[in-house]
Amino acid sequence: MGIFQVVYDNIANIARDAWGFMVGLLIIVAMLGGLYYALQGGAGMAFGGSKMAAYAIIGIVGLVVVVLIAFLMLLELGTLLQNNTPNALF
């Protein structure tokens, strides 16, 4: 057990909590965006606005793509940071 093990454990706990917070925040924002586009599409269909409904469908598909890319990038970033940790200087 190294001298910095306690510091590493505390930083690892903070990073784990931050990861959970970021994932939760991303999910909440994506759900609110999906709700916005669903309501916009529903209003477009109710009032006969095909352009409004089409924009809502495109928006939902774009939101799903952005969320998937964000999750894949965050996962890869975590793996990259974990694999590139420097060794102790002493």
KATA-V220461 format. One record per residue. SS is DSSP state (hx for helix, st for strand, lp for the rest). Layout:
SS, SS
This chain:
lp, lp, lp, lp, hx, hx, hx, hx, hx, hx, hx, hx, hx, hx, hx, hx, hx, hx, hx, hx, hx, hx, hx, hx, hx, hx, hx, hx, hx, hx, hx, hx, hx, hx, hx, hx, hx, hx, hx, hx, hx, hx, hx, hx, hx, hx, lp, lp, lp, hx, hx, hx, hx, hx, hx, hx, hx, hx, hx, hx, hx, hx, hx, hx, hx, hx, hx, hx, hx, hx, hx, hx, hx, hx, hx, hx, hx, hx, hx, hx, hx, hx, hx, lp, lp, lp, lp, lp, lp, lp
